Amino acid sequence: MEIREYTAYHDEEIAKLYASVGWIAYTNDLPALRRGFENSLLVLAAYEDGRLIGIVRCVGDGETIVWIQDVLVHPAYRRRGVGRALILAVLERYPKVRQIELATDDTPETTAFYKSLGFRAFSEIGCSGFMRI
């Protein structure tokens, strides 16, 4: 597996990856997804044999805050360390940023995954989060 910056956006491969994980809110508006990528702070991609198998997309200023917006791993490549490698690459890229945050599904599996990487629930550090949808 190779992790590298995703600098040249390819509609078809991104649409396939997002569709593979069922994120139809993104695939229903592909032009907005492209603009989101173009305005991201950082996008890293995982490749195996030239095939895109995972993405991590970050927004923020890169100095005081980095928000991990999307972490996707193609279902055929899950539980092989792809997601872990993508998150670790972000953490290595921004070692001095105090606030590296994300929101995710509230399942035991995702909670265990992010805790294993050093993330803590907002409630554990005296914070709460809010979202307007």
Secondary structure in CASP SS format (residue, H / E / C, confidence):
PFRMAT SS
TARGET T0000
AUTHOR 0000-0000-0000
METHOD secondary structure of the structure
MODEL  1
M C 1.00
E E 1.00
I E 1.00
R E 1.00
E E 1.00
Y C 1.00
T C 1.00
A C 1.00
Y C 1.00
H C 1.00
D H 1.00
E H 1.00
E H 1.00
I H 1.00
A H 1.00
K H 1.00
L H 1.00
Y H 1.00
A H 1.00
S H 1.00
V C 1.00
G C 1.00
W C 1.00
I H 1.00
A H 1.00
Y H 1.00
T H 1.00
N C 1.00
D C 1.00
L H 1.00
P H 1.00
A H 1.00
L H 1.00
R H 1.00
R H 1.00
G H 1.00
F H 1.00
E H 1.00
N C 1.00
S C 1.00
L C 1.00
L E 1.00
V E 1.00
L E 1.00
A E 1.00
A E 1.00
Y E 1.00
E E 1.00
D C 1.00
G C 1.00
R E 1.00
L E 1.00
I E 1.00
G E 1.00
I E 1.00
V E 1.00
R E 1.00
C E 1.00
V E 1.00
G E 1.00
D C 1.00
G C 1.00
E C 1.00
T C 1.00
I E 1.00
V E 1.00
W E 1.00
I E 1.00
Q E 1.00
D E 1.00
V E 1.00
L E 1.00
V E 1.00
H C 1.00
P H 1.00
A H 1.00
Y H 1.00
R C 1.00
R C 1.00
R C 1.00
G C 1.00
V H 1.00
G H 1.00
R H 1.00
A H 1.00
L H 1.00
I H 1.00
L H 1.00
A H 1.00
V H 1.00
L H 1.00
E H 1.00
R H 1.00
Y C 1.00
P C 1.00
K C 1.00
V C 1.00
R C 1.00
Q E 1.00
I E 1.00
E E 1.00
L E 1.00
A C 1.00
T C 1.00
D C 1.00
D C 1.00
T C 1.00
P H 1.00
E H 1.00
T H 1.00
T H 1.00
A H 1.00
F H 1.00
Y H 1.00
K H 1.00
S H 1.00
L C 1.00
G C 1.00
F C 1.00
R C 1.00
A C 1.00
F H 1.00
S H 1.00
E H 1.00
I H 1.00
G C 1.00
C C 1.00
S C 1.00
G C 1.00
F C 1.00
M C 1.00
R C 1.00
I C 1.00
END
